Amino acid sequence: MRERPDHLTAHQRLIEEEFSTRASLNLSIVSSGNNAGLADRASQMGNVSTAVKHCLSYETFLRDYPWLPRLLWEEKCSELPKLPIHVKIVEVGPRDGLQNEKEIVPTEVKIQLIDMLSQTGLPVIEATSFVSSKWVAQMADHSAVLKGIKRSPDVRYPVLTPNIQGFQAAVAAGATEVAVFGSASETFSRKNINCSIEESFQRFEQVISAAKQEGIPVRGYVSCALGCPYEGQVKPSQVTKVAKRLFELGCYEVSLGDTIGVGTAGSMAKMLSDVLTEVPVSALAVHCHDTYGQALPNILIALQVRVITVATVMSGLALDKAHEMEAIAGPSGAQTHLSLGPLNSVTMLRLKGKGKIILSSLATKQRETGEKENPML
């Protein structure tokens, strides 16, 4: 590889001095991971993309430093871990995508949506939540929805069951797989499911024990894995503690959720690194919200450490108003596009527009009641 020429023009030296003054501010961006060589160059040159924006055009940059783009490309590519061959997508739109929508979606529309999703190649579709209608009015028709869908033999339809009462109702409605919903944040646990983290485990233990007797598999959720709307930063060790407990109780899969979308590639990597010391990668999934545009980068980090299960919400149906801020769950269409390298049986064409059936229903109701339409619809 060619070294940086020592005989620079006066113009080139001025540019390099400008790069060097920016290095301390931008080094952390370009030297993430183990790119030691890139970090060494960055200490001399600064962050290329940022510096270029401020002091010269991209064309001038390429002319004056023809060796650097190739250097950056080679070093970044050499550090990129191979992605998994297959990615499993868990579509949670019918539950997570709808549960905080204030306008009640008709039961028949929910059933139609799930039936349409069943034809897309998705292996798992979370159908509904068996929570009290006092807490989540949108899910009051859970039994009717689960009984009304046309089940595909190639699709699993888990439902959320926060306690033994919900589990019993789900079984009566024909549930063949359930999920429990925990939190890595004590405050969020109390506000979201009205109990402490320890109390939630006592509830989950009842559900999981009953599920084992019925031969029903159980998934587990850990919310606030990368941040809490009440407590702020959540320590990776706390996420690990909750995930490990769920796994030991009998959850075959534990989904780590960035509930408010504040995670970054760095915080995702640190959290997963800690969790993987106690929970096998084959038992982990991620669910990333896109509040600040970081869902896809966070998912890529998870794929790089061999997490192959990703929870998604269908494109166009991803509004989550639960935490006084808009948190948009990573859309399944975009995440399928991200995963075009890894193999999966879901195509963007099949997923495209599936959320519109819900949005159209909500828009119609708003027009009928005279409410102002949501611009997202």
N, C-alpha and C positions, 0 to 999 in steps of 0.2 A: 504494500500500500504506500502511495506517495506521501512524503512528509510535507509539512507546511513550508513553502519557500521562505528563505531567510531574507532575500532581496525584495522587499516590498516597495512599491511606489509611495510617495508622500501621501497620496490620497488613500491608499490601502492602509497605511499605518494609522492615519486618523480614524479610519473606520474601525480598525482593531482596537484602538484605545477606547472608542465609544462602546464596543462590545464588552471590553474588559470592565468598564465602570458599571455595566448592568449585570455582571456575572453573579455578584453576591445576592441580588434580588431574584434572579431567574434560575440559578443552579438547581434548586430543588425540583423544578419542573422537568428539566431535561435529564437529571441524574437519578431518577427513581429506579428502584430495583437494584440490580447488580451491574449496571452499565458503567464500570470503572473507567474504561477507556473514554467513553463519552463524557463522563464527569471531568476527566483531565482536560479534554478539549474545551469543555464548557467553561472551565475556570479561566481559560484564555480568551474565549470568544463570547461568552455570555449566552443567553437563550436566543437561539437563532431566530425563531419565528417572531418573538417579541422585538428583538433588535432590528430585524428587517423592516418591520412596520414603522419604526421610528426614524431610521437613519438612511435607508436606501431602498430602492426598488428590488424586487426579487430577481429581475433580469441582471441588474448591476451586481447583485450578490453572487449570482452564478458565474458571471464573467470574472470577477475578482478572486473568487474562491472556488474554482471548479472541482477541487478535490473534496470539499466538505460535504456536499449533499450525499455523495456516494458513501462517505465515512459514516454519516449519521444513519443512512439506510441500512448498511451492512451491520452496524453494531446493534441497532434496534431489532432488526430481524433475527439476528443470531441469539438474542435473549428471549424471543417470544416462544413460550412453551407450546407444544402441540395441543390442539383442541381435541376433545373427545370425538369418537366416531359417531356417536348417537346422542341426541338430546331428547329427553322426555318433557313434554309441555303439559302442565296441569292448568287447565282453564278454570279460573275462579270467578269469571264475570257474572254468572247468574246469581252468585251469592255476594262476593266482595264488591262487585261492580254496582250492585243494586241496593245493598242494605242501608245505605245512608241517603238514598234519593227520597226526598220528602213526598213527591207525587207517587201514589201507589200504582204500580204497574199491574194491569189485569193478569189474573192467573193464566188465562189461555195464551196470553202473549209470552209469558215466561216459559210455558211448556213448548210453544212454537219455537222460541229461541233455542232452547236446549236440544230439541229435535233437529234443528238446523245444524247446530254445532256438532251433533253426533255424526253427521255426514261429512265432516271435514277431515277426518283422520286423527283427531285428537284422542289420545288414549285415556285421559282423565278429565272429567267435567264435574266440578263441585256444584251440585244442583241447588242447594238451599241450606237454610240454617234452622235448626229446631230450638230456637230461643223463644222466650216469652214475648208475645205480641205487645206487652206493655213496654218492653225495652226496644224492640225493633218491629215496628208495625209492618214494614215492607215484607217481612218473612212470616206473617201470620198465616199465610196459605201454604205453609211448608208441606203438610201432608198431601194436600190436593196436587201440588206440583210434582212431588215424588211419585205419586200414584198415577199421574196423568201422562208422564213422558213415555215415549217409545224407546225402550232400551236397546242399544246396539250390543251384540255379544262381544264386540271388540273394545267397548268403552266401560270404564269404571265410573260410578257416580257417587262419590263420597258426599256426606252431609255433615255440617257442623253440629256437634252435640256438646254444649258446655257443661252439662251436669247429667245425673242419672235419669232425671225426669225427661230431659230432652232425648236421651238415648232410648229410653223405653218407647217414647212416641215415634222416634225414627224407625225402630225395629217394627213397630206395629204398622207403619206405612210402607214397609218393604225395603228398608235400607240394608245394603250389603257391605257398606264401608262407612266409617265415621271419622270425624276429626275433632280434636280438642284444641283449645285456643289459650295459650299461656302468654306470659309477658316477662321480659327481662327487666322491666321497670316496676318498682313497687307502687309508685303513684299511679301509673297507667293501669296496672292491674286492678287497683281499688276503684278507679273511675270507670273502667271499661267493663269489668265483670263483677264489680262490687265485692271483692274479697282480696286478701293479701296473696302474695305468691305462694306461700306455704298452704294457705287454705285452698287455693286453686288446685294444688297437687292432691289434696285429699279428695276433692271432687273428681279429678281425673282418674285417680286410682280406682274409684268406684266404677266409672265408665269403662275403663280398660279391663278391669276384672270381669265385668258383665259381658263385655265384647268377646273376651277370650272364651267364655262359656258358650257363646253363640257362634263362635268361629268367624267373627267379624274383625277384619283388620282395622287398625287405628293409625291415623296420621296425627302428627303434632305440629302446632304452630308456636313460634317464639316471636312475639311482636316487639317492636322497639329495639331490634338487634343492632342498629347503627345510630340510634338517637331517640330521645323521648320528648314529646311536646311540653312536658312538665318538668322533667329533671335535666334535660339537656343531654350531655354526653353519657353514654352507657358503656361501662367497662367491658371489654371482650371477655374477661373472666366471669362476669355475671351472666353473659349470654351462654357461655360454656356450661356454667352450673345448671341453668334451666334446661338447655338442650340435652345434657347428659342425663338429667333426671327423667325427662320425657322418654328418652331412648331406653333407659333402664326399666321404666315402668311397663314398656312393651310397645311403644310407638315404632312401627317399622320404618317410618320416615319422619324427619323433623325439618320443617320449613322455616328458615330464618328470614324474617321480614323487616325490610327497611320501611317501617310504617309511615313515616312522614317524609321520606325521600331526601334525607340529609346526608346520606352516605356518599363517600368518595371511593375511588379505586384504592387509595391507600388505607382508609379505615376498613373497607371490605376485606382487603388482604390480611390486615392484622386480626380482624375478628375471626375470619375463617381459619387462619393459622392457629389461633388459640383453641377454637372449637374442635379442630381436627386432632388435637392431642387426646380428646376424650370420646369423640363420636366418629365412627368410620365414615369415610367420604361417601360410601354407597348408601348411607342412611340420611344424607343431607340434601336439602333443596333450598333454593333462594326465591324470594319474592321481593322485587325491587320497585319502589314507586319513583316516578319521574318528575318530582316537584321542581328540581333544579337541573333537569336534563342529564342526570347521571345514571339512569337505570341501565342503559345498554353498556356503558363502561364497567359498571359494577357486575353485571352479568358476565361480561367477558372475563373479568378477574376470577369469578367463580368457576367458569368453564376451564380456565387455565390450571386450576388446582383439582380438576377432574370431578367437580360437582356437575352432574348430568341432568338434574331435574330443576326446571324453572317454572314457577307459577306466573301466569299472565292474566290480563284482562283484555277481552276482545277490543280491537280498535274502534274508537268512537264511543265506548262505554267504559269510562274510567274515572268518574268523578267520585271523590271521597271527601266529604265535608265534615268528617267526624272531629277534626282536631283544629278547628278555627282557621284552617288554611287549606288551600286546594292542593291535594296530593294526587297526582295522576299516575296510576299504576302503569307500569311498562306495558304497552299494547302488544298483543300476541302477534299481530302482523309484523311489527317492527322487529320483534325478537326472533320470529321465524326467519326474517331476512338476515339478521345477524348470524343466524345459525345455518346459513346455506352451506357452509363447509361441513359441519357435522350433519349426519343424516337424520332426517325425521320424516314421518309420513304426512306431515301437515304442509299445505301449500298456502302461500299468501292469497292466491286467487280464491281458494275455498273459504278462507277466513274473511276476505274483504267484504265489508258492509254488513256483517252479521249483527253488529251492535245497532244498526240503523232501525231495526224493527222496534227496539226499545225507545230509541230517541224519537221516532215518529209517533209512537204511542203517547209519550210525554208531551210532545209538541201539540198534538191534537187535543189533549186534555187541557192544556194551557189556553189554547184558543177558545175552547168551549166555556171555560170559566172566566175568560177575560184577563187572565194573568199575563204578565210580561214574559215573553218567551226567553228562555236561556239562550244566549248567543252561541253556546256550544252545540245547540241542537240544530 
